[in-house]
């Protein structure tokens, strides 16, 4: 059955792969990203594959922008029944050097932005008696990350938000789960390597039991399953996609 999906951070990396996966599964896809040009590029790619797609631009930490984006999606594609929150912000700093402004910005995007999107999307799901929410968290939330306490904290809160929403909305046909990636090759990882905070791909792979890094498609495939009819009995769960690096 075709449904309307919104993917935040949909213009790159795991979000972009998720847009393609959900489109491949027959859904209409709204590519929601702060980078309007990139969102349009992904939308054009999806349309070239025969997928109904729409680019929406906005900062997820801005409530008015989120409400405007979802109104545009409803107006052009229909009510939203699938939400994937992949938009995220990362920053490296020792704990002593994290500024109040940096802490607030990371939390505003990663946690409060997810709150905004979920709260705006949920009325459509409640009305339909069916919904799927998948939050992209991080293995940082499971094991902590030095020089990124603000990031890890914001992602850790998503695990609790997942469980809270799952319990609150389960009886209304809505499932809420999260995926904490680890060992996935992404532009964000490359930035960390260039800055000297992360080791090489070979060094990272040596600590992954399966012996290699994952790809954005690995995350997208897991998202696609959690958003399917077959996953209706799975809610409140943390599904690690990490090659066995976190168990």
Buried (B, 14 or more C-beta within 10 A) or exposed (E): EEBBBBBBBBBBBBBBBBBBBBBBBEBBBBBBBBBEEBBBBBBEBBBEEEBBBBBBBBBBBBBEBBBBBBEBBBEEBBBBBBBBBBBBBBBBBEEEEBEEEBBEBBBBBBBBBBBBBBEBBBEBBBEBEBBBBBBBBBBBBBEEBEBBBBBBBBBBBBBEBBBEBBEEBEEBBBBBBBBBBBBBBBEBBEEBBEEEBBEEBEEBBEEBEEEBBBBBBBBBBBBBBBBBEEBEEBBBBBBBBBBEBBE
